Structures are given as structure tokens and as C-alpha cells.
Amino acid sequence: MADIKVRVGQQNATKVISSLAGAQTLSLSELSDVNVEPYKNGMVLVYNGTTNKFDATLTLTPVQHRI
């Protein structure tokens, strides 16, 4: 795959896309940092800073941050 050049601020950066060798199937439930049980239609993944994992949820809680 071709490298994709992007600019971040005033510096150049290179985004490298990689792929897995061979035919492999991976489910989100197989990842050690993702909690997805039980599955429900419409869920999204939200990062939980307390557990350092992504949790599947139907509820999004707004948080105000200054960037």
C-alpha cells in the first residue's frame, strides 16, 4: 500500500497503512482492551480511563473539555 503524506501543524508526517498477512478474522470481543458483552444494536465504543479499556454502550455522557 502507498504511504499517505499528511501535514500536522507546521511539520510533515507520514501515515503508514499496514495489513495482516494471510486471511484472518478478528472480532472486537477478542481484543483484551475492549468490553463488548452483551451485544446490542446501536452500541458505540467509549474509552474508560478508569479501566483503560473501551466499553460498548448505548449511552453517551457529554463531557466539557477545553482543547
Buried (B, 14 or more C-beta within 10 A) or exposed (E): EEEEEEEEEEEEEEEEEEEEEEEEEEEEEEEEEBBBEEEEEEBEBEEEEEEEBBBBBEEEEEEEEEE
